[in-house]
Amino acid sequence: MKTHFYCEDIVDICDKHHLTADEIFERLSKTCKDVGISSVYRNVEELVKKGKLRKVTGLGKKAYFEKNHGDHIHLIDIETGKIFDYDCECVQGMKLPGNFQAESMDMKIYGKFS
């Protein structure tokens, strides 16, 4: 089992991209000819657990992976299914209950660009 063998490459591939495991496999197999799809699936799940990748559920409950760059909002275009990152400054002033301490955020906004 080659868990961790391709981790660094997978994180690099997912930098500034929202990719499915199959898309990661396609890109990785161009440089790592012996990679298997099961190795990619094992590695992306391990990288999510370690916090190096973030798993984003898109349209149709399809799983996408991106390099974890901290909290941000995902804008999901309902016409194309594309996912865009958006700075989360707009929620900075949001009033939360006084006894609640936020540790992380996962916000998705569905819509379409005109």
C-alpha positions in Angstrom: 0.0 0.0 0.0 1.5 3.3 -1.0 -0.2 5.7 1.4 1.9 8.8 1.9 4.1 8.0 -1.1 2.4 10.6 -3.3 1.2 13.0 -0.6 3.5 16.0 -1.5 2.6 15.7 -5.2 -1.1 15.5 -4.4 -1.0 18.6 -2.2 0.9 20.5 -5.0 -1.7 19.4 -7.6 -4.6 20.6 -5.4 -3.0 24.0 -4.8 -5.5 26.6 -6.1 -7.7 23.9 -7.6 -10.9 22.0 -6.7 -10.4 18.6 -8.1 -12.1 15.2 -7.8 -9.9 12.2 -6.9 -10.2 11.0 -10.5 -8.9 14.4 -11.7 -6.0 14.2 -9.2 -5.2 10.7 -10.5 -5.2 12.0 -14.1 -2.8 14.8 -13.3 -0.6 12.7 -11.1 -0.4 9.8 -13.6 1.3 12.1 -16.1 4.4 12.3 -13.9 4.1 9.2 -11.7 3.4 6.4 -14.2 3.0 3.6 -11.6 0.4 5.4 -9.5 -2.9 3.6 -9.0 -6.3 5.2 -8.5 -6.7 3.4 -5.1 -3.5 5.0 -3.9 -4.9 8.4 -4.8 -8.1 7.7 -2.9 -6.2 6.5 0.2 -3.9 9.5 0.1 -6.5 12.2 -0.3 -8.5 10.8 2.6 -5.4 10.7 4.8 -4.4 14.3 3.7 -7.9 15.5 4.7 -7.6 13.8 8.1 -4.2 15.6 8.6 -5.7 18.9 7.5 -3.4 19.4 4.5 -6.4 19.0 2.1 -9.9 20.2 2.4 -12.8 18.2 1.1 -15.6 20.2 -0.5 -18.9 18.7 -1.5 -20.1 20.3 -4.7 -23.2 19.8 -6.9 -24.6 16.3 -6.9 -22.7 15.6 -3.6 -19.5 15.1 -5.7 -16.3 15.4 -3.5 -13.7 17.9 -4.5 -10.3 18.4 -2.8 -8.2 21.5 -2.4 -5.0 22.5 -0.6 -6.1 23.8 2.8 -5.4 27.6 2.8 -7.5 28.3 5.9 -11.1 29.5 6.2 -12.8 30.9 3.1 -16.2 30.7 1.5 -17.0 28.5 -1.5 -19.2 30.0 -4.3 -20.6 27.1 -6.3 -22.0 28.0 -9.8 -25.2 26.0 -10.2 -24.9 26.1 -14.0 -21.4 24.8 -14.4 -20.7 23.2 -11.1 -17.4 25.1 -10.8 -16.2 26.1 -7.3 -14.7 29.4 -6.6 -12.9 30.6 -3.4 -14.1 33.8 -1.8 -12.5 35.6 1.2 -14.5 35.3 4.3 -14.2 38.9 5.5 -18.0 39.3 4.9 -18.7 37.0 7.9 -16.2 38.6 10.3 -18.9 40.8 11.9 -21.4 38.0 12.2 -22.8 37.8 15.7 -22.5 34.3 17.2 -23.8 33.3 20.7 -21.5 34.6 23.4 -20.8 31.1 24.7 -19.8 29.7 21.3 -16.2 29.7 20.2 -15.8 29.2 16.4 -12.8 27.0 15.5 -13.4 26.6 11.7 -15.9 27.4 9.0 -17.3 25.6 6.0 -19.6 27.9 4.1 -21.0 27.2 0.6 -23.1 29.7 -1.4 -24.9 28.3 -4.5 -25.9 30.6 -7.3 -24.9 31.7 -10.8 -22.8 34.4 -12.3 -24.5 36.8 -14.6 
